[in-house]
Amino acid sequence: MIHVENLTKRYGGLVAIDRIAFDVAPGEILGFLGPNGAGKTTTMRILTGFVPATGGTASIAGYDVFDHPLEAKRRVGYLPEHPPVYPELTVVEYLRFVGRIKGLSRRALAPSVDRVVGSCGLGDVRGRLINNLSKGYRQRVGLAQALIHDPPVLILDEPTVGLDPKQIIEVRELIRGLGGAHTVILSTHILPEVTATCQRVIIIHEGRIVAVDTHAGLAARLRRSEKIRLTLTRAADDVEDVIRRVPHVMALSPEQSDGTGGRSWLVEAELGHDIREELARCAVSRDWGLVELRPVTLSLEDVFLKLTAEEATA
Amino acid sequence: MKRWLAGWGPIAALSAKELRIAMASPIVSVVAGVFLAIVGLFFSQIVIVASLQSLQMLQFQGSLPQLNLTTMVFQPIFRNVHVILLLVIPLLTMRLLSEERKNKTMELLMTSPMTLTQVIVGKYLAVLVIYAALLGLTGYMPILLSLWGTVDWPTVLSGYLGLFLVGAVYLALGLFASSLTENQISAAVVTLGLILGFWIVGWAAMTVDNPAVRPVLEYLSVNQHLDRFLKGLLDSSSVVYTFSVAGFGLLLTHRVLDSSRWR
């Protein structure tokens, strides 16, 4: 349904996204997970035709967003980061307006407005000025706006930001209900959001995709140990035995040496224990010729660390 | 043809939205109120002065051809209205695109299945309607005078047409200025500057002697064209002038909006 290939966007010298590629199947709910500034919004803006890409292609339902922008836009409902509402209009006036510019006929307008007012829980505020609505209701109006022309593809940029916990649950329910009939991409920097709503996750970090997987697959790849790379030039035969006896060490595996003439190992220790000092003491006291001792992190873990850190502060 | 008609759907929706918001906004009603009050004051003053003058002239010289409502009342009034436009137009156009950018609603318009041209035309039509309504509200002047005197309706209507076309030019400049910035005040000031620029070209036309330059400046001068309309001369070159300058303004707006997506 959505096909993205080699998508690149540069703002001047700054690379916002770098050769991103992914596919989304019809009816799938795809999560776009990454810390703030990772390139989620940029990718979504390119898919919706708001900004052009510097390179690469993107297509929606077979229509290239650069070559056939109107055809592609007709098939997309988009909720930007800030709900694009006019405070001077009432909810119904606003939805009617959006329906018209999305190409709904006059006859289809009233039923469509009723449908999204119902599905987004706006019945109580349909005649109110948007100016007088709370942030949560504005967000729902934004969502209703994206749904008004019943598009096959929905692109939602941080749909639950600024909502209270009860509203967040409601919006997630709503989005889950959209899967199947609609293809959904939603972005978030909150890990549980992905767990709650998405079937598949793309983790994006500093403009690159670092992982594409199901939620279960990601959890399996999550780090469960501290990893340290150790390189020794004069390793004795009993090295492995000695290291295994260091407290908290769980596993030890020989690694490809990087050509400095020594031997390397990957030492895994229990999570939350820094064994570098102890390893160094062992190596120096036995004169093994310690040349390298550094923690190893995968980029995926990097991202998760950031995400979980953000979540803790949020 | 059918597709062409369908293209007007979103335009009409956008124009209607603009009008709805304009009605809700205090700016438009305040501008309309002040505009009508000032025009009304000018009108009463000019009518009083004109009646005194004509009394004097009748005493000394008898009836004269220049003693008519067109030259003594409507031409001065319309010229005054033209001056007031310098203040009114920027206030009408300043929010058109600036506010969409500031509100982040531009993102909605640009990701909807409508072209930039449709967005611009929708905006422009809406503000044209507001302006035409403002002008229309001054229509009480000729109606009132026609109760007591002879109003030369073709000339008066030609004067209104002239004001409308000149205003359409200024509105296009204002729309362009509004595309440049998120800040409404800046947009208003730029519009004021652009309109003044066209006036200065007109004043320059009066002082330049160079036979190659002067006709060009005269053609560019809004005042020259407006004067012809006020005299009841429907000149196609003046109509072409207003259409091309307004069109150029809209074209520039299109360029600005299009290029802003690349930044």
Boltz contact constraints between the chains, C-beta under 6 A:
constraints:
  - contact:
      token1: [A, 48]
      token2: [B, 111]
      max_distance: 6.0
  - contact:
      token1: [A, 49]
      token2: [B, 111]
      max_distance: 6.0
  - contact:
      token1: [A, 50]
      token2: [B, 107]
      max_distance: 6.0
  - contact:
      token1: [A, 50]
      token2: [B, 110]
      max_distance: 6.0
  - contact:
      token1: [A, 50]
      token2: [B, 111]
      max_distance: 6.0
  - contact:
      token1: [A, 51]
      token2: [B, 261]
      max_distance: 6.0
  - contact:
      token1: [A, 70]
      token2: [B, 113]
      max_distance: 6.0
  - contact:
      token1: [A, 73]
      token2: [B, 111]
      max_distance: 6.0
  - contact:
      token1: [A, 73]
      token2: [B, 113]
      max_distance: 6.0
  - contact:
      token1: [A, 74]
      token2: [B, 113]
      max_distance: 6.0
  - contact:
      token1: [A, 78]
      token2: [B, 111]
      max_distance: 6.0
  - contact:
      token1: [A, 80]
      token2: [B, 107]
      max_distance: 6.0
  - contact:
      token1: [A, 82]
      token2: [B, 104]
      max_distance: 6.0
  - contact:
      token1: [A, 84]
      token2: [B, 104]
      max_distance: 6.0
  - contact:
      token1: [A, 84]
      token2: [B, 105]
      max_distance: 6.0
  - contact:
      token1: [A, 84]
      token2: [B, 107]
      max_distance: 6.0
  - contact:
      token1: [A, 84]
      token2: [B, 108]
      max_distance: 6.0
  - contact:
      token1: [A, 88]
      token2: [B, 21]
      max_distance: 6.0
  - contact:
      token1: [A, 88]
      token2: [B, 24]
      max_distance: 6.0
  - contact:
      token1: [A, 97]
      token2: [B, 13]
      max_distance: 6.0
  - contact:
      token1: [A, 97]
      token2: [B, 17]
      max_distance: 6.0
  - contact:
      token1: [A, 100]
      token2: [B, 13]
      max_distance: 6.0
  - contact:
      token1: [A, 101]
      token2: [B, 10]
      max_distance: 6.0
  - contact:
      token1: [A, 101]
      token2: [B, 13]
      max_distance: 6.0
  - contact:
      token1: [A, 101]
      token2: [B, 112]
      max_distance: 6.0
  - contact:
      token1: [A, 101]
      token2: [B, 114]
      max_distance: 6.0
  - contact:
      token1: [A, 102]
      token2: [B, 112]
      max_distance: 6.0
  - contact:
      token1: [A, 103]
      token2: [B, 113]
      max_distance: 6.0
